[in-house]
């Protein structure tokens, strides 16, 4: 099948199809410039983030200069005194940012006039020039200083009261990630990860630079496509919160090392980064570059992993660690992220079942702990049907909406519509009933056995069975009034739900 003219944009993102979808499909940062295959789809880049470079960059510089002057020339008050006591490091960082942006501005303005800025460079420069990212990364720029010198809790002053209260209950299974995302102004993933790193003492244990950590997490959160109904940063935050609950299971909590916890949280946060909102078969039949790059095998998962490694290296988060240790972390992250490939479900399920039948899991062995982390991440990735109905229903509708959008694109370009992507033939209750029966239930039954079973596991299985029964009744409801009977009374609300909180 020939490459679909007009389907993929100049940077290998999907063009607006005119369907009101706004889908952006995966970027391939590894593609060589002037690709003979994708070359005809390129056009001279003249914008960055939707804004003219000639207008955006001087504005950023003016804002940085104004903030710098305000900090240097403002009245010497208590805040000023604390900022001075904090040290010169943050000032040097801000000065470096300013000079870096000025240099980038000169280079980009010249390149933009020639129309020769390549997509990979443009994307990297967009990261470097993101005023919002540097606002988040530098407390000095934002006029904030820590309560005590050397404090590692970079986000403490940012927590709103309600968000802080929610974080105190982040280990409960009915945690409402949608509400938390609203309270953090769309920064649920960064906020949650920084909090959990502090809870586990990972920043101190691995001697992480907080600015680099925050910059890396900002990159990860930004590279999730917010226009995806399901595969977005909120999903990543939800999977991370579920992973945290699993890491606290009595069977695991005393066995896991700091490295295990670090890998589990990092893999959960980045497991779907830069997800295009379409599945692997769609990339293969449209001959997307990623499909050929990864030879049609675990295409998306490989891209998620490689993107994560790229951001780790770009941020320098692990640059202070020995090279062999950082490489081992990258490989183990890849092993965890690749385990989320749904096509390998039976492979992991059969191995897990065999271990449980033989009772030969030894969590003193690093390899066995890593395997359990793979299973835990797989469970966290598909745990939505195990949530309370109010949360589970929202996720179900979101993932089906993403399927339907892909089906609309396939119909528009005269492609065969993928399974579960035909809105006229595949209803949400039918999709969810099958998903629970063939994917979720078998996996969580084995997890239930592994935990022997824990209170959390009992709660999850209870929700799973109730939600499956509810979707089955909705699937076979004969009249609209009968279907309305099963809709939640309060819409997509909250944290109460069915069952008790499980610590």
Rosetta blueprint (number, residue, H / E / L):
1 X L
2 X L
3 X L
4 X L
5 X L
6 X L
7 X L
8 X E
9 X L
10 X L
11 X L
12 X L
13 X L
14 X E
15 X L
16 X L
17 X L
18 X L
19 X L
20 X L
21 X L
22 X L
23 X L
24 X L
25 X L
26 X L
27 X L
28 X L
29 X L
30 X L
31 X L
32 X L
33 X L
34 X L
35 X L
36 X L
37 X L
38 X L
39 X H
40 X H
41 X H
42 X L
43 X L
44 X L
45 X L
46 X L
47 X E
48 X E
49 X L
50 X L
51 X E
52 X E
53 X H
54 X H
55 X H
56 X H
57 X H
58 X H
59 X H
60 X H
61 X H
62 X H
63 X H
64 X H
65 X H
66 X H
67 X H
68 X H
69 X H
70 X H
71 X H
72 X H
73 X H
74 X L
75 X L
76 X L
77 X L
78 X H
79 X H
80 X H
81 X H
82 X H
83 X H
84 X H
85 X H
86 X H
87 X L
88 X L
89 X H
90 X H
91 X H
92 X H
93 X H
94 X H
95 X H
96 X H
97 X H
98 X H
99 X H
100 X H
101 X H
102 X H
103 X H
104 X H
105 X H
106 X H
107 X H
108 X H
109 X H
110 X H
111 X H
112 X H
113 X H
114 X H
115 X L
116 X L
117 X L
118 X L
119 X H
120 X H
121 X H
122 X H
123 X H
124 X H
125 X H
126 X H
127 X H
128 X H
129 X L
130 X L
131 X H
132 X H
133 X H
134 X H
135 X H
136 X H
137 X H
138 X L
139 X L
140 X L
141 X L
142 X L
143 X L
144 X L
145 X L
146 X L
147 X L
148 X L
149 X L
150 X L
151 X L
152 X L
153 X L
154 X L
155 X L
156 X H
157 X H
158 X H
159 X L
160 X L
161 X H
162 X H
163 X H
164 X H
165 X H
166 X H
167 X H
168 X L
169 X L
170 X L
171 X L
172 X L
173 X L
174 X L
175 X L
176 X L
177 X H
178 X H
179 X H
180 X H
181 X H
182 X H
183 X H
184 X L
185 X L
186 X L
187 X L
188 X H
189 X H
190 X H
191 X H
192 X H
193 X H
194 X H
195 X H
196 X H
197 X H
198 X H
199 X H
200 X H
201 X L
202 X H
203 X H
204 X H
205 X H
206 X L
207 X L
208 X L
209 X L
210 X H
211 X H
212 X H
213 X H
214 X H
215 X H
216 X H
217 X H
218 X H
219 X H
220 X H
221 X H
222 X H
223 X H
224 X L
225 X L
226 X L
227 X L
228 X L
229 X L
230 X L
231 X L
232 X L
233 X H
234 X H
235 X H
236 X H
237 X H
238 X H
239 X H
240 X H
241 X H
242 X H
243 X H
244 X H
245 X H
246 X H
247 X H
248 X L
249 X L
250 X H
251 X H
252 X H
253 X H
254 X L
255 X L
256 X L
257 X L
258 X H
259 X H
260 X H
261 X H
262 X H
263 X H
264 X H
265 X H
266 X H
267 X H
268 X H
269 X H
270 X H
271 X L
272 X L
273 X L
274 X L
275 X L
276 X L
277 X L
278 X L
279 X L
280 X H
281 X H
282 X H
283 X H
284 X H
285 X H
286 X L
287 X L
288 X L
289 X H
290 X H
291 X H
292 X H
293 X H
294 X L
295 X L
296 X L
297 X L
298 X L
299 X H
300 X H
301 X H
302 X H
303 X H
304 X H
305 X H
306 X H
307 X H
308 X H
309 X H
310 X H
311 X H
312 X H
313 X H
314 X H
315 X H
316 X L
317 X L
318 X L
319 X L
320 X L
321 X L
322 X L
323 X H
324 X H
325 X H
326 X H
327 X H
328 X H
329 X H
330 X H
331 X H
332 X H
333 X H
334 X H
335 X H
336 X H
337 X H
338 X H
339 X L
340 X L
341 X L
342 X H
343 X H
344 X H
345 X H
346 X H
347 X H
348 X H
349 X H
350 X H
351 X H
352 X H
353 X H
354 X H
355 X H
356 X H
357 X H
358 X H
359 X L
360 X L
361 X L
362 X L
363 X L
364 X L
365 X L
366 X H
367 X H
368 X H
369 X H
370 X H
371 X H
372 X H
373 X H
374 X H
375 X H
376 X H
377 X H
378 X H
379 X H
380 X H
381 X H
382 X L
383 X H
384 X H
385 X H
386 X H
387 X L
388 X L
389 X H
390 X H
391 X H
392 X H
393 X H
394 X H
395 X H
396 X H
397 X H
398 X H
399 X H
400 X H
401 X H
402 X H
403 X H
404 X H
405 X H
406 X H
407 X H
408 X H
409 X H
410 X H
411 X H
412 X H
413 X L
414 X L
415 X L
416 X L
417 X L
418 X L
419 X L
420 X L
421 X L
422 X L
423 X L
424 X L
425 X L
426 X L
427 X L
428 X H
429 X H
430 X H
431 X H
432 X H
433 X H
434 X H
435 X H
436 X H
437 X H
438 X H
439 X H
440 X H
441 X H
442 X H
443 X H
444 X H
445 X H
446 X H
447 X H
448 X H
449 X H
450 X H
451 X H
452 X L
453 X L
454 X L
455 X H
456 X H
457 X H
458 X H
459 X H
460 X H
461 X H
462 X H
463 X H
464 X H
465 X H
466 X H
467 X H
468 X H
469 X H
470 X H
471 X H
472 X H
473 X H
474 X H
475 X H
476 X L
477 X L
478 X L
479 X L
480 X H
481 X H
482 X H
483 X H
484 X H
485 X L
486 X L
487 X L
488 X L
489 X L
490 X L
491 X L
492 X L
493 X L
494 X L
495 X L
496 X L
497 X L
498 X L
499 X L
500 X L
501 X L
502 X L
503 X L
